[in-house]
């Protein structure tokens, strides 16, 4: 069938169905018999063949990003060049290929806890902009322009973090390529400036709560998103730990985050309070999921943009200034700060999964489950009091 390829039309695809885009000739989304959807570009070559060029999968790139890649292939045809031949020639020297090899042969082999975060940054922020470029053609201005876009959309801290990931990948490849010199630029912030101290005040928490209620599930954001954001506040855990929470990790009224997802490589116990239990309900699989529990929630950036838009619409309607820039991790810092009023610093640190320093942290292996539960219940009571 023909139509404009969008998030809505792609999600409606059934196994065996395809959509041919009406905006960009050759841009196609197809749903395989397995249910997996892929984006591709198809055209007729000079010898009559119809090559299929893979563009990516939903979740890794958006429909608009895939359309942009398709348009690049279409431009090659307009210049009487064969996209398949160009892609084959460039495959081994593109930014995408370097990132793929770096993830496979270095990051994944070292089993870095940040592997998913690094890959997400590559998929969302780097590949759509410079992924198809040859590493030998890249200039400092290309890197700088990419970082400008990241800084505008996600802030200078995220730009510097992405720069660090790209720099590591390029240096790794440079050690294997005599002809490649990484085109790098300086970070935007000094180390002290990159250390965030942002917390949400009570007015901002109320605005956040109201905006979550005003979002249209399934249209503005995935249906699980409002509960996911509230869960970040009620648990004070990292966003990836919450999004990857599965029913298998829940035992009675306790959530055990496995060691491989924790920075200190030890299982982490998080008591499930009544406020948190309401959010996860009895859903099987992954409670916070875009596809009924089959896979963890993804699409942080797009959902966060919709939330920010709703918050600022709300504030504008009341003649207030837009909300100061914030990120999801600031909710964890906000919750940790609130807990300081209701429990000891050690118990608050244990709740968020930090190791107690010194000999106490080495020899005291008690779970402190009751103390954690009390701290989280008082945190929930505080938040519920703020939002009324």
N, C-alpha and C positions, 0 to 999 in steps of 0.2 A: 504494500500500500504506500501511497504518497502522503506527505505531510511534513510539517516543520518538526524536526527532531528536537525534543525538549525533555526535561526531567519527567514531566507528566506522561508524555507519550511513550518514553522509554520504559517507565515503570509499568505501563499497561500492556507491554508486549508479552505474548504467550510463546512457549516453545515452538520454534519453527517459523515464527512471524518475522518480517523485516519491515523497516521504514526507509523509504528513499526520500531524502531531504529535498524540499521544494526551493530552499534558498541557495544551496550549493550543489551543483550537479556532481554526482559521483559520491556524495557523502551518504553513508548508509549505517543504520543501526540494525543489528540482527540478534535474535534470541536463539541460541543453540538448543538442541533437544535436551541438553542438561539443565537448561534454564539460565545459563550464563549469557549475559548480554555483552556484545562487543561493538565498538565503533570501527568503521573501516572506510577506505576510499577505493572505488572501483572505476576503471576506465577501459577504453579499447586502445590497445597499443597498435603500432604501425603494422605489425605482422598479424593482426586480428585477434590476438589473445586478450583476455579480460583479467589482468592481475588484480589481486586483492591486497591492499596495503593496510596493515593493522594500525589503528590510531590509539587504542587503549580501551579500558573498561570503565563503566560508571563506578564512581567511588574513588577512582584514581585520577580521572579527569572529568570535567564537566562537559555537557553537550556543546557549549560555546567554545571551550578549549579544543575539543575534537574537531569542530567545524573550522576553527582557525588552521589546524594542521591540514585539513582537507583542502582548504583554500590555497595553502602553500603548494600542495601537489598540483592543484589545478593551474596555478601560475606557471609551473614548470612545463605543463602541456602547452600552454599559450606561447611559451618561448621555444616550442618544438624540441623539448627535452623529455625523456622517458622517466617518470617518477620512480618506477620499479628499479631501473638501472641505476639511477642516482642514489636510491636508498641502499641498494646492494653495495655500491662503491663506498658509500659513506658510513655504512653500518658499524664498521670497526673503529671509526674515528669520530663518531658523534659524541656529544655530551651525554646523551642517553646511554650509549654503550659503555662509556667510562663509569657512569653512575651505577649501571647494572653490575659491571665487574667488581667495582668497589664494594657494593653491598654484598655480593655473593662471596667474594674471595677474602674480604677483610672484615667488614662489620659483622656479618652473620657468622663467620667462622670464629670470631672472638666472642660471640654471644653477648654483645653489648646490650645492656638493659635499655639503652636509648635507641636501639635499632629501628623500632617501629616509628619513633619520633623523627629520626633522620630520614627514613624512607618517605614518610608523609610530607616532610618539608620539600624533598626532591620532587615528589609527584605533584604537589599543589603549587609550588612557588618557582621551581627551577625548570622542570621539563617543558611546561607550556610556553615558556619564554625563550629558552635557548637550547632546549633538548635536541632539536634536529640539526643544530649547527655543528660544523666540524670544529674540533678543539683547536685545530691549527689556524682557523679563521677568526677565532675569538679575540676581541680586544678588551682593554681595560674599560672602555666606554660601554661595552656590552654588559659587563658585570655591574658597572655603576648604574646603568639605566635599570637593570633588573632589580637591584637593591633599592633604587628610588621608588619603584612600584611597590615593593614589599613594605618599605617604610611608610608609604602613604596609606596602604590598606591595613597593615598589621602593626605598625610602630617601628621605631628604630632598633629596639631590642631584638625583635624578630628578624629584622634585616641583618643585624650583626651575627645572630645565631646561625642564620642560613649561610652567611658568608663563611663562617667557621666550618660548616659541614662541607661546602663546596671546596674550600681551600684544602681540607683534609683529603677529599677525593682526588683532586687534581695533583696534589703532592704525591699521593700513593701511585697514581698513574705515571707521573714524571720519573719515578724511580725505575720504571719499566720501559720508558720510551726516550731514546737518545735525542729525539728531535722536538720534544714538547717542553715548552717553558710556560708555566701557569701564569695567566694574566690576572694578577691580583690587585686589589685596592685596599685602602686602609679602612678599618672599622669606623663606624659613625660615632660611637660612644666610647668614653674612657671606662676602664673596669669599674670604678666607683659609680659611674652614672648608670651602668647596666644593672646594678643591684636595685631591684624594685622594692619599694616600700608602700605601694598603693594598697589601701584597704577601702572598702565601701562604708560610708557613714550610714546612719539610720534612714535618712531621707532617700539615699540611693538604694538601699535594700528594699524599701517600700516601693520605689519606682520599678525596681527589677521584678518584684513579686507581681505587681499590677500588670506590667508588660507581658509577663509569662501567661497571665490569665487572658490577655487580649489577643495573643497570637492564635491564628487559626491552625489547629493541628492538621497535618497532611497537605496544607497549602503553603503557609508561611514557613513552617518548620516541620520536621518529622514529629509524629504523635508523641514519641517518647521524650522529646527534648525538654519541655517544661519540667517534667519529673527529674530528668537527668541533672539539670542545673540546680534544682533544689537539693538533690542528693549530694552535690558537691559541697553545699553549705552545711547540710545536716551531718555529714560524715567527716569533713575536712580532709578528704583524701584527694590524691592527684586525679586529674580528669581521665587518664588512660586506665587507671585502676578501676574507676567507677564504670566507665563504658564497657570494660572487659569483664566486669563482674558476671559470674554465671551461677545458675542454680546449684551446680555441683560444689560451689565454694561456700554455700550456706548450710550451716548445721544448727538446727533449732533457732536460737536467737543470736547466733554469732556468724559473722562473715569472716572467713579466713582467706586473706590475700596470699597466694602462693609466693614462695621465696623468689622465683624467677622474675616476678614483677616488682620486687622491692629493691631499693638501692642497696640495702645492707645484706641482701641475699638470705633473709630469714623470713619464715611465715609471719604474717602480721594479723593479729586478731582485732576486729572492729565489732563491738557490740551493736546489735540491731535494735534501735530505739523504736517506739511506736510511730514517731514521725517518719522515720526512714522506711519502716515496714509498709506504711500506706503507699509509698512511692513505688516499691518493688512488687507489691501485691503477691499473687500466686503464679506469676508468669513463669513459664518454663524456658530453658535455654538461657539467653542473655536478656535480663529484665529491661535493659535499655538498648533497644535494637530498632533498626529501620525495617526489618523484615520478619516480624513476629518471632523474634528470639533466635533466628538462625545464625546471625552474625552480630558482632558488637556494633554499637552506634558509630557511625562515621559521618563526616561532613560538618566538622566543627566550624569552619570558617563561614560557610554560607548561612548556617543557622545563627551563628553569633551576629552576623551582619543584619539579619532580619530582626533579631532581638534588639540590637542597638537602634535600629530604625524605629522600632515600636516605642522604645524608651524615650527617644528624642521627640517623637510625635506627641507623646503624652505630656512631656515637659513643655513643649512649645504651646500646646493647647491651654496650658496654665501660666503662660508668659514667663517661663523659666528658661535659663540657658541650657544648652545641650549638656549631657552628662560627660564628665571628664573621661578621657580614654581609659579603658580598663580591659583586662583579659581574664579568662576563666580562672587562671591560677591565683588571681587576686582574691577569689572567694575563699580559697584555702587559708591564705594569710589573714583574711577577715575573721574566719571562724577561730583560728588559733588565737588571735588577739582577744576575741570575746571570751574565750575559755579562761584567759588569765584572770578574769574577775570572779571565777567560780571554782577554780581548782589550783593545785600547785603547779609551778612551771614544769616539774618532772612529769606529772600525770598528763599535762597538756601536750608535751613533747611525745609521750608514749602514744597518745591518741593518733597523732598525725604520722607516726611511724619513724620518728627520729631516734637515733641511738643516744642513750645517756652517756656523756663523756666520762673518761677516767675509769678507775677501778670498779666503781659501782656498776657501770654499764657492762663491764666484763663479767663480774661475778653475780650480779643480781639478775636472774633470768625468770623471775616471777612474772606472771601474765598481767597482773593488775586489772583483771577484767571488770571487777566491780567498780573500781575507781574510774576506769575509762567510761563505763556505762553512765555513771553519775555525771561525769563531765559532759558527755554528749547529750544527755537528757536536759541538763541545764542550758546547754547551747541551744537546743531545740526550743525550750521554753522562752529563752531570750528572743530568738528570731520570731517566734509566733507572737510574742508580745509587741515586737517592733511593727510587724505587719498587721497587727490587729485581729 
